[in-house]
């Protein structure tokens, strides 16, 4: 079953569903404290007969509205014994102080024999085997839910000061967001929610994210927010477990299990699991996770809403860390109640699970029927695992589209932001603290001071450091990029280059989109503007998305159309150090193309180009500021190649067409409000390219045919470690007439700093280019632990290591090989590699490469 909700659009906005309840004038209110008088925050209060539940606030206070009658009230808090007491509710409020006693554990036996397995492992084998049972036990349910998030900024760095002023953020002030919603879930993946009311003291326009992955997930799943669940089938590879003791909560024995990662990192939890002995379901948990420097402490409490059916009563997320210069602490809580549940008839009663390794004397008889599960039947861990895999397959078959892993619908009631205080008094399942109430008063005071004007439909003009953006209306916008690090460059052919851009976007009916892009280029050496313009129309036709595009213009382009060297890196290399690696020719281009998703797995891209190509030469000879000291001049603008004595050419015209087919073995999607979204996939991808140079068509001077076949595959056996493979081979089956820019080029690199890519690290840009057959391969291994990642602090900082093998074969230069070791995710945007290269398997050079993720 699925617990939680969709993405959070605000700081701690998690939108969970709930029903309106009729206004009550009375009920139960009071405070939950320990035996020492200390307030117990976020304790759960549950009335089983009505399925009503609330949580205490940070001060231990609670309110639960009930009609007159007699009830059995259950109060629980992590680390304390649950208490049940009968209460009689009249027309007015019944005030109670509930005292919970700390849990007294029966300590687990200490293993004297160092080779003896801790008893926690037998318990966990049973719990892991039962995880899918509890995931699919509930066929569908409806529920009421109340969520509340609070956040406080502790510090704002000078870098974030301007942003804080824009959103009117203050340190020390508590910001509140609370929601009343209704939800519905149906197996295997249908989830519907509607927000009935939202109360927020967050500044308007602030859209920061909370712990969406944890709120959306379930610990009965193998992964939750890309973190391995302790109940995953692979849990023993990631965690060690220890039984710390057990205690009785009513008539249920609860086992306390310590969870520690074998290897600390961003993909594991650390903390405590409380499991119901015999049922092997979650009673409660408290687990800590660290992701990108943000700490999240997850606390969940479950309650028995029906006999042997345990559902979440409360979920608490305590978060602290720093984001974009904001140091913050935050809490986000969900209280779920009023469950209306329909059970899966096959899984209504959990069986008796026997661990083969430690309970051989309890193994079931072989003559037991193996059809439906029942509470009297004994079943081994292995048998349970097989049976639940079969149940999972049957549940997936019920889905309308097996490739869709989740189908989420989320709506917001038109009155969600207009509910009055009377509504909130009725529906709020947790009293506001003094600080939270003060936050709402500050918001109301600020709003009352602002002049309220009738909204006027107008253009929205915004300026930033890169340019101007004009939003004409909800469907039309235009952006001028006048100044960015990509707007200026330098090369030995054109000198200084200024490259402003304009982009116009129109959103059409049926989610179609029209975009027009104009790129201008001013070259210092020629003292004139050139440029190109392009038009793209993206359309949607059921599941078969596609686009039609056209482009025309003239400008200087690299001989390798894959653009192996960025303008920024070439500018630094050329102007400051005198290495003019970028080689350019003038290209007057007319292009039309069509891209189409033929099926969910097969994609087509077809384009035709008509190009008028002209040779260019250096306009600048002296090699930048260092030339005086090093006496260095720029090299010729003619690329150096092993197969051609000279790569210069006469002006020519070339008409060519390219057909590309890409095939995914499988695809996975999610539906959100009816929109199909593709999920990250580990599917092998096959691709086929065919390029044709047309002879004497429209005065074309080329005549060639080139084919290429390839495979891309990123295999991730778990959250840790990955194997990335890319293999391709091709041939010019006809090379009667072509020019150097028509050759097969490869992503070479000769600069110390380079952008993140899949290219070679030390290969010359054009030395291996060929008009004959070729083969290349890239194998990247990302082990979970190697050298630097053996240290816990390195893993928690998000560092990753990689071993890379790059290989290339061409007939003229034979074998080229690179071996590299690198550390990735340094400061989250950088990597550093040490690389060795080999020419025909003979050692050639060793070097350092630094990769930068440019926005």
Secondary structure, DSSP 4 states (H G I P E B T S, - for coil): ---S-S---STT------------S-EEEEEEEETTS-B-TT-EEEETTTTEEEE--TTSEEEEE--SEEEEEEEEETTEEEEEEEEEE-SSEEEEEEEEPBP--EEPPP--STTSPPHHHHHHHHHHHHHHHHHHSEEEEEEEEEEEEEEEEEEE-GGGHHHHHHTT--BT-EEEEEEEEEEEEETTTEEEEEEEEEEE-SPTT------HHHHH--TTSSEETTEE-TTSTTHHHHEEEEEEEEEEETTEEEEEEEEEESS-STT--EEEEEEETTT--EEEEEEEEEETTEEEEEEEEEEEEETTEEEEEEEEEEEEEEETTEEEEEEEEEEEEEEEEEE-TTSSS--EEE-TTT-GGGPPPTTS--SS--TT-EEEHHHHHHHHHHHHHHHHHTSSSTTEEEEEEEEE-TTTTT--HHHHHHH-SSPPPHHHHHHHHHHHHHHHHSPP-------EEEEETTEEEEEEETTEEEEEE-SSTTTEEEETTTEEEE--EEEEEEE-GGG-EEEEEEEEEEETTTTEEEEEEEEEEEE--TT--EEEEEEEEEEEEESSTT--S-HHHHHHHHHHH------EEEEEEEEEEEEEE-SSSEEEEEEEEEEEEEE---S--B-STTHHHH--BPPPSSPP-SS-S------EEEEEEEEEEEEES---EEEETTEEEEPP----EEEEEEEEEEETSTT-EEEEEEEEEEEEEEE-SSSS-EEEEEEEEEEEEEEEE--GGGSB------SSEEES-SS-SS--SSTT-BSS-EEEEEEEEE-SSSSGGGSHHHHHTT-EEEEEEEEEEETTTEEEEEEEEEEEEETTTEEEEEEEEEETTEEEEEEEEEEE---
